[in-house]
Amino acid sequence: MEQQLNQQYNEEISIKELVLMVLNQKRLIFIITAIITIIAIIFAVVMKAPVTTTTTRIVLDFDSLSEGNNPDDTVFTFDQVISPSIIKSVIETNNLTSKINMTDLRKMIRVTPYIPYEITKLYEQKAAGTYTEEVIFYPTEYILSINTDWRSSINEKDAAVILESIISTYRTQFIDKYGKDVYFGNISITDDLASYDYDEALQVIKSDLEQLKENADLKSEEAPSFRGINGLTFRELSDAVSLVLEVDYSRAEALTNMNNLTKDEQKLIKRYEYLIKNAELEYQKALAENTSVKAIIATIDKPESIIIDDTELSSEEELLTKLLGAASGDDYYNGLVKQATESGELAANYLADKLYYQQEVAKFTNGLVQADDLAWAKKEVETDINLMHEFIVSTFNTFNVLNKDYRETSINDSIKITLQPSASRSIKTFLLLPIVGVILGLMFGCFIALMKEYWTAEPVVDKTRRLK
């Protein structure tokens, strides 16, 4: 019993002595702990500085990207979003020239494509051999990030401005490059129609109006509900052009044809004389062909199966139909009948054209055109031509403004920021080293303190003996 008490007493004394030894050397322990902690902090700052990651997400939404192409069918790569020209523009625009250069900034930007889980699984199955079909996926979302710390030449605020400016600059360049689709490159809008004759000017105007309507209709199908900053839609432009074609153009054309309007009567007469000669030549050719074919038909017996009731025939075309429908096997005979009919109709048409042109020439040569009516008709047509020309120019400009507005709106929506630039700081690994330094410092300090007390302390007499 006494032995146990002595052992317990000795142990208590030993623990107290240890605590006293540590307390006696607390200054040394504090100095050692501070030194090791400072070394750990320095190491953490140099090697494990807290990193701030500034992140944003960009979504590209244009049809050709589904095939990996730009709107002009060139291959799309995300490098064009952070191209040197864009980075240079971003640095200059945000006055960062003194902080960072283009090469260093490009190295700091990390680009990570966002791949949906379903596509990732398909790639995994493809790699494992459980999915045999080809997997083709072109990312439409990308994550842009910039890591900064105390050593970086830019901070997290600069990084946020840079990321937002990169997307904004790329959007601007994208619109400038792909948003200017001019549909009217083949339209010839003549500034001065005074050198044109009336019919020639009307043909130019008709061509321009039809081109305007065609392109307005195309855009109307593509964007039926789009209304531009000028308050108009493509359908409204198309309707306006249709109205001019149906009313103003038709009226001017009718007046021109009815009165044979021309600025050069001799030129018109010569033209009619040429048409008369050409019509006469074509008439004689068609008549000769018709006569020779009929002569051949006359030498061929009609097939017995052909029965024609002359009372039912009203035209040569109907005769041809009867012959071809009734014939049961004589293709050669049927072909001759068809040829004779067509050549006869052709000869009749050329003859009619010839007579019409002769009548028109007679009006000018015999003075059958009323001067007052002719002057009025010319004035009306000239007014209509000028008004229609002004309408074409105005509508052309209006369409281009509307189309530019539509293209900028649609292409601007093709590049979106779904996540505004935001910063997150990682300090876990940075704090870990100072904490470990404090713990190691305390442990090492206590060890040094105990060793110092041990080597400097005097021999201790057993206290149990002194008590006895």
C-alpha positions in Angstrom: 0.0 0.0 0.0 2.8 2.4 0.9 4.6 1.5 -2.2 1.6 2.4 -4.4 1.3 5.7 -2.6 4.9 6.5 -3.2 4.6 5.6 -6.9 1.6 7.9 -7.3 3.3 10.7 -5.5 6.4 10.4 -7.6 4.3 10.5 -10.8 2.4 13.6 -9.7 5.6 15.3 -8.9 7.0 14.4 -12.3 4.1 15.8 -14.2 4.2 19.0 -12.2 7.9 19.3 -12.8 7.3 18.9 -16.6 4.7 21.6 -16.6 7.0 23.9 -14.6 9.9 23.2 -17.0 7.7 24.1 -19.9 6.4 27.3 -18.2 9.9 28.3 -17.3 10.9 28.1 -20.9 7.7 29.7 -22.4 9.6 32.5 -23.9 11.9 30.1 -25.7 8.9 28.0 -26.9 7.1 31.2 -28.1 10.2 32.3 -30.1 10.7 28.8 -31.7 7.0 28.6 -32.5 7.0 32.0 -34.0 10.0 31.3 -36.1 8.6 28.0 -37.5 5.2 29.6 -38.1 6.8 32.5 -40.0 8.8 30.1 -42.1 5.5 28.2 -42.9 3.7 31.4 -43.8 6.5 32.5 -46.1 6.5 29.1 -47.7 2.7 29.2 -48.1 2.8 32.7 -49.6 5.5 31.7 -52.0 4.4 28.3 -53.0 0.7 28.1 -52.0 -0.6 31.6 -52.3 -4.4 32.0 -52.2 -5.7 31.8 -55.7 -8.7 33.8 -56.9 -10.5 32.2 -59.9 -12.7 34.6 -62.0 -15.1 32.6 -64.1 -17.8 33.3 -66.8 -19.7 31.2 -69.2 -20.4 32.0 -72.9 -23.1 30.4 -75.0 -22.9 30.3 -78.8 -26.2 29.9 -80.6 -26.0 30.0 -84.4 -27.2 27.2 -86.8 -23.9 26.4 -88.5 -22.3 25.6 -85.2 -24.2 22.4 -85.1 -21.8 21.3 -87.8 -18.8 22.9 -86.3 -18.8 25.9 -88.6 -19.0 29.7 -88.5 -21.9 31.3 -90.4 -19.8 31.5 -93.5 -19.1 27.7 -93.3 -15.5 28.1 -92.2 -14.4 25.8 -89.4 -15.1 27.2 -85.9 -12.5 27.0 -83.2 -12.7 28.7 -79.8 -9.3 30.2 -80.3 -10.9 32.8 -82.5 -12.8 34.1 -79.4 -9.4 34.7 -77.6 -7.5 35.6 -80.8 -4.6 38.0 -80.5 -6.5 40.8 -82.1 -9.3 40.5 -79.6 -6.9 40.3 -76.6 -5.0 43.3 -77.9 -8.2 45.3 -78.3 -9.3 44.3 -74.7 -6.0 45.4 -73.2 -6.0 48.7 -75.0 -9.7 49.4 -74.4 -9.4 48.8 -70.6 -6.0 50.6 -70.2 -4.2 47.5 -69.1 -1.1 48.0 -71.3 1.0 48.9 -68.3 -0.1 45.8 -66.3 0.0 42.9 -68.7 0.9 42.1 -72.3 -1.1 40.1 -74.8 1.0 36.9 -74.6 0.9 36.7 -70.8 -2.9 37.4 -70.7 -3.6 34.7 -73.3 -1.6 32.2 -71.2 -3.7 33.1 -68.1 -7.1 32.5 -69.8 -8.4 28.9 -69.5 -11.1 27.7 -71.8 -13.1 24.6 -70.9 -16.0 23.3 -73.1 -19.1 22.4 -71.3 -20.1 18.8 -72.3 -23.5 17.6 -71.2 -23.7 14.4 -69.1 -25.5 12.5 -71.8 -22.7 13.2 -74.3 -20.0 12.3 -71.8 -21.8 8.9 -71.2 -21.8 8.3 -74.9 -18.1 8.9 -75.2 -17.5 6.6 -72.3 -19.6 3.9 -73.9 -17.8 4.4 -77.2 -14.5 4.0 -75.5 -15.7 0.9 -73.7 -17.0 -0.6 -77.0 -20.7 -0.8 -75.9 -21.7 2.0 -78.3 -20.8 1.5 -81.9 -22.2 4.6 -83.6 -20.1 7.6 -84.3 -20.4 10.3 -81.7 -20.2 13.8 -83.1 -20.6 16.7 -80.7 -19.7 20.4 -81.1 -19.8 22.3 -77.8 -21.9 25.4 -77.7 -21.1 26.5 -74.2 -17.6 27.3 -72.9 -16.3 28.3 -69.5 -13.7 31.0 -69.4 -11.6 31.5 -66.3 -8.6 33.5 -65.1 -6.6 32.6 -62.0 -4.9 35.5 -60.0 -2.9 35.7 -56.8 -0.8 38.3 -55.1 2.0 37.7 -57.6 -0.2 38.4 -60.7 0.0 41.7 -62.5 -3.8 41.9 -62.5 -6.3 41.4 -59.8 -9.7 39.7 -59.7 -11.5 43.0 -60.6 -9.3 43.3 -63.7 -10.0 39.6 -64.6 -13.7 40.2 -64.4 -13.5 43.2 -66.7 -11.2 41.3 -69.1 -13.6 38.3 -69.4 -16.6 40.5 -70.0 -14.7 42.7 -72.5 -13.4 39.6 -74.4 -17.0 38.4 -75.0 -18.2 41.9 -75.9 -15.4 42.4 -78.3 -15.9 39.0 -80.0 -19.6 39.7 -80.3 -18.9 43.1 -82.0 -16.4 41.5 -84.5 -18.8 38.6 -85.1 -21.6 41.0 -86.0 -19.3 43.1 -88.2 -18.1 40.0 -90.1 -21.3 37.9 -90.4 -24.0 40.4 -89.9 -23.6 42.3 -93.2 -25.4 40.1 -95.7 -26.3 42.4 -98.6 -29.0 40.7 -100.7 -29.2 43.4 -103.4 -25.8 43.1 -104.9 -27.2 42.2 -108.3 -29.8 45.1 -108.4 -28.9 47.9 -110.7 -30.5 51.1 -109.3 -29.8 53.7 -111.9 -29.6 57.2 -110.6 -30.6 58.8 -113.9 -33.3 57.1 -116.1 -33.5 60.1 -118.5 -31.3 58.4 -121.0 -33.7 55.4 -121.2 -36.7 55.2 -123.4 -40.0 54.7 -121.7 -40.2 51.0 -122.2 -36.6 50.5 -121.3 -37.0 52.5 -118.1 -40.1 50.5 -117.1 -38.2 47.2 -117.6 -35.5 48.4 -115.3 -38.0 49.5 -112.7 -39.9 46.2 -113.0 -36.7 44.2 -112.5 -35.8 46.3 -109.4 -39.3 46.0 -107.9 -39.4 42.2 -108.4 -36.0 41.8 -106.8 -37.1 43.9 -103.8 -40.2 41.9 -103.4 -38.4 38.6 -103.8 -35.9 39.4 -101.1 -38.5 40.9 -98.8 -40.5 37.7 -99.1 -37.5 35.6 -98.2 -36.7 37.7 -95.1 -40.4 37.6 -94.2 -40.4 33.8 -94.2 -37.2 33.8 -92.1 -38.4 36.4 -89.6 -42.2 36.8 -89.9 -42.7 38.6 -86.6 -39.6 40.8 -86.5 -40.2 44.5 -86.4 -37.3 46.8 -86.7 -36.4 50.1 -85.0 -38.1 51.8 -88.0 -41.4 50.1 -87.0 -41.7 48.1 -90.1 -41.7 44.3 -90.9 -40.4 42.6 -94.0 -44.0 41.6 -94.9 -45.1 45.2 -94.9 -42.2 46.1 -97.3 -43.2 43.3 -99.6 -46.9 44.4 -99.6 -45.8 48.0 -100.4 -43.7 46.8 -103.4 -46.6 44.5 -104.6 -48.9 47.5 -104.5 -46.6 49.6 -106.7 -46.2 46.8 -109.2 -49.9 46.2 -109.4 -51.0 49.8 -109.6 -48.3 52.3 -110.6 -46.3 50.0 -112.8 -49.3 48.5 -114.6 -50.7 52.0 -115.3 -47.4 53.3 -116.7 -47.0 50.1 -118.8 -50.5 50.3 -120.2 -50.1 54.0 -121.1 -46.8 53.3 -122.8 -48.2 50.4 -124.9 -51.5 52.0 -125.8 -49.8 55.2 -127.1 -46.5 53.6 -128.3 -44.7 56.1 -126.2 -41.1 56.7 -127.3 -38.5 59.5 -127.1 -37.3 58.6 -130.6 -40.0 57.9 -133.1 -37.6 57.1 -135.9 -35.8 54.6 -133.7 -39.2 53.0 -132.9 -40.2 52.9 -136.5 -36.9 51.2 -137.5 -37.4 48.7 -134.7 -40.9 47.9 -135.9 -39.6 47.6 -139.5 -37.0 45.1 -138.3 -39.6 43.1 -136.4 -41.8 43.1 -139.5 -39.0 41.6 -141.6 -38.2 39.1 -138.9 -41.8 38.1 -138.5 -42.1 37.8 -142.3 -39.0 35.5 -142.5 -40.3 33.3 -139.6 -43.7 33.2 -141.2 -42.4 32.0 -144.5 -40.2 29.3 -142.8 -43.2 28.0 -140.8 -45.5 28.1 -143.8 -43.0 26.2 -146.0 -42.6 23.6 -143.3 -46.4 23.3 -143.0 -46.8 23.0 -146.7 -44.1 20.3 -147.1 -45.5 18.2 -144.2 -49.0 18.4 -145.6 -47.7 17.2 -148.9 -46.1 14.2 -147.2 -49.3 13.5 -145.3 -51.2 13.5 -148.5 -49.1 10.7 -149.9 -49.8 8.5 -146.8 -53.0 6.6 -146.3 -54.8 7.3 -143.1 -54.9 4.5 -140.6 -58.3 2.8 -140.7 -58.8 3.3 -136.9 -58.9 7.1 -137.3 -62.5 8.3 -137.4 -63.0 12.1 -137.3 -66.2 13.9 -137.2 -65.6 17.3 -138.9 -68.5 18.9 -137.2 -66.9 18.5 -133.8 -63.6 20.2 -134.8 -63.2 23.8 -133.7 -59.4 24.4 -134.0 -56.2 22.8 -135.4 -55.2 22.0 -131.8 -58.4 20.0 -131.4 -57.8 18.3 -134.7 -54.3 17.3 -133.5 -55.8 15.9 -130.3 -58.3 13.8 -132.2 -55.7 12.5 -134.5 -53.3 11.5 -131.8 -56.0 10.0 -129.6 -57.7 8.0 -132.4 -54.5 6.7 -134.1 -53.8 3.2 -132.8 -50.4 2.3 -134.3 -49.1 4.7 -136.9 -46.6 6.8 -134.9 -45.0 8.2 -138.1 -48.3 9.4 -139.4 -49.3 10.9 -136.0 -45.9 12.7 -135.8 -46.5 14.3 -139.2 -49.9 15.5 -138.2 -48.6 17.0 -135.1 -45.8 18.8 -137.0 -48.2 20.1 -139.6 -50.4 21.5 -136.9 -47.7 23.2 -134.9 -46.1 24.7 -138.0 -49.5 26.0 -139.1 -50.1 27.6 -135.7 -46.6 29.1 -135.7 -47.1 30.6 -139.2 -50.4 32.1 -138.0 -48.8 33.7 -135.0 -46.0 35.3 -137.0 -48.5 36.6 -139.5 -50.4 38.2 -136.7 -47.3 39.8 -135.3 -46.4 41.2 -138.7 -49.8 42.8 -139.2 -49.6 44.3 -135.7 -46.2 45.9 -136.3 -47.4 47.2 -139.7 -50.3 48.9 -138.0 -48.1 50.5 -135.5 -45.8 51.9 -138.2 -48.8 53.3 -140.0 -49.9 55.3 -136.9 -46.6 57.2 -136.9 -46.2 57.6 -140.7 -49.9 58.6 -141.3 -50.1 60.9 -138.2 -52.9 58.9 -136.6 -51.6 59.6 -133.0 -53.3 62.6 -131.3 -50.6 65.1 -130.2 -52.4 66.2 -127.1 -53.2 62.7 -125.9 -49.6 61.7 -126.7 -48.2 64.6 -124.6 -50.5 63.8 -121.7 -49.5 60.2 -121.8 -45.8 61.0 -121.9 -46.1 63.3 -118.9 -48.0 60.8 -116.9 -45.6 58.0 -117.6 -42.6 60.2 -116.8 -44.1 61.1 -113.5 -44.9 57.5 -112.7 -41.3 56.5 -113.6 -39.8 59.1 -111.4 -42.1 58.3 -108.4 -41.4 54.6 -108.8 -37.6 55.2 -109.0 -37.8 57.3 -105.8 -39.8 54.5 -104.1 -37.2 51.9 -105.1 -34.3 53.9 -103.7 -36.2 54.6 -100.5 -37.4 51.0 -100.1 -33.9 49.7 -100.9 -32.4 51.8 -98.0 -35.3 50.9 -95.7 -34.8 47.2 -96.3 -31.1 47.5 -95.7 -31.7 49.3 -92.4 -34.3 46.7 -91.4 -32.2 43.8 -92.5 -29.1 45.2 -90.6 -31.2 45.6 -87.5 -32.5 42.1 -87.8 -29.1 40.6 -88.4 -27.6 42.5 -85.5 -30.4 41.4 -83.2 -30.3 37.8 -84.2 -26.5 37.5 -84.3 -26.2 39.5 -81.0 -28.5 36.9 -79.4 -26.2 34.2 -80.8 -23.5 35.1 -78.3 -24.7 35.2 -74.7 -23.2 35.4 -71.2 -25.1 33.0 -69.1 -22.9 33.5 -66.0 -21.6 37.0 -65.2 -17.9 37.1 -64.3 -17.6 36.0 -60.6 -14.6 35.4 -58.4 -14.0 32.6 -55.9 -10.9 32.4 -53.6 -9.2 29.1 -52.6 -7.4 29.6 -49.2 -7.7 26.1 -47.7 -4.2 24.9 -48.8 -2.8 28.4 -47.9 -4.1 28.2 -44.3 -3.1 24.6 -43.8 0.7 25.4 -43.8 0.6 28.1 -41.2 -1.6 25.9 -38.9 0.9 23.0 -39.3 3.7 25.5 -38.6 2.1 26.6 -35.3 1.7 22.9 -34.2 5.2 21.9 -35.2 6.6 25.1 -33.5 4.8 24.3 -30.2 6.0 20.7 -30.3 9.6 21.6 -31.2 9.6 24.4 -28.7 8.4 22.2 -25.9 11.0 19.6 -26.8 13.8 22.2 -26.8 12.6 23.6 -23.5 12.5 20.2 -21.8 16.0 19.3 -23.1 17.3 22.6 -21.8 15.8 22.0 -18.4 17.2 18.5 -18.3 20.8 19.5 -19.0 20.8 22.5 -16.7 18.9 21.1 -13.7 20.6 19.9 -10.5 20.3 16.3 -9.2 17.0 15.8 -7.5 16.8 13.9 -4.1 13.9 11.4 -3.8 11.2 13.4 -2.0 9.8 10.3 -0.4 13.0 9.8 1.5 13.0 13.4 2.7 9.5 13.0 4.0 10.5 9.9 6.0 
